[in-house]
């Protein structure tokens, strides 16, 4: 598990995942999927994949996740793709969030790529 060293240790594991899902649901993220990759990589434990309906929506989803995580003591370790907003990646250590336009999500098929030996859950 990736650990972030700060004065405020923030959230880990299931708590961080819950915060991410709620932040995405607050802004009406589409088709939220959680992929358990803890047995496949040491980079992160969970990947969350979600679609936005427009580049503006993708940006709003990513901004809300980053804001809520920061407020909980988990500032993003990195955010990539904000300018084009076709695919924004938010690295929160234990959880990596992929906010994508539907065409990019279909083309890159992250759920299929990471599904070998992992569990995919639909966030409700």
N, C-alpha and C positions, 0 to 999 in steps of 0.2 A: 504494500500500500504506500502511496506517495504521501509524505507528511510535509506540511508547511510549518516552518518555524516562525512564530510571531508571539507577541505578548498575549494576544487573544487567540487561543488555539482554534476557535471557530468550530464548525461542524465537521463530522466525518461520516463516511459510509452511508447508512440508511437515512440519517437526518439530512445530510447534504443532498442526497437523491430526492428526498421528499420536498425539500426547498426548491430544487430545480423544477420538478414536475409541477408544483403549485405555481411557480413563477411563469411557466409556459402556459398553464391552464388559465391564469389570470388574463393573459393577452390572447387567448383563444388559439393556441398552437394546434396544428392539425396533425392527426395520426402520430401521437407521441409513442415511441418505442424505446424500451430500455434493454440494452444488451449487456449481459454479464460476461465480461472478458477477463475476469480475474485469473482464470486458469490458462489464458492464452498469451497474456502480455504482462510485463511488470510496469508498463507505462501508466495504467489506470485500472480501476476495478470495474467501472461501469461506463458505458457509452449511452448517451441519450440522443436519439435522432428524432427530429420534428420538422414539419414543413410549415412554411408561411405562405400566404396567398399572394403576396407581392413583395418586392424588394423592401418597401417601407415596413411591411409587416414582419419580414425576416429581421430587419434592423431593430424594430421595437421588441421582438421576442428576445433577441440577444441582449439588448440593453437592459431589459427587465431582469433576466437571469443574472447578469453581471452586477446590477445594482443590489438585488436581494442578497446575493452571495456576499458582497462587500459589507452590507449592513449586518450580516450574521457573523462577520469576522473571517470570511473566506474570500478575500479579493482574488480575482482571476490571476492565474500565473501567466496567462497569455490569451490574447484575442486576435484572431486572424480573419481577414476577408471582409472587414467592415465597409470598405469603400465600394466594392461591387455589390455587396449584399445578396449575392446568389447563393453563397455558402459561407456561413460564419461559424467558426470553431471557437469555443470558449473552454479553456483548460482550467479546471478547478481542482486538479490533483486527483482525488479519488473518483471524480466524475468528469468526463469530457463530453461537452454538448455540441452537437452538429445541428445548426439551424439552416435549413436548405429550402430553396425554391423547388417545387415538385419536379421539374425537368432535370435539375442537377441531382436530386435524390434518386430519381429513376435511373439516370445515366451511371452514377457511381455505385449504386446498389450496396450501400454500407451494411445493411441488414444481412444481405446474402453473403457478402465478403466475410463478415465476422460471425456468421451463424454456425460455422463448422466447430463443433464441440462446445458451443455456448448456448445459453438460454436467452430467448428474446421474450420480453413481457410487454404487453400493451398497457400503457398507463391510462387509467380511467378516472 
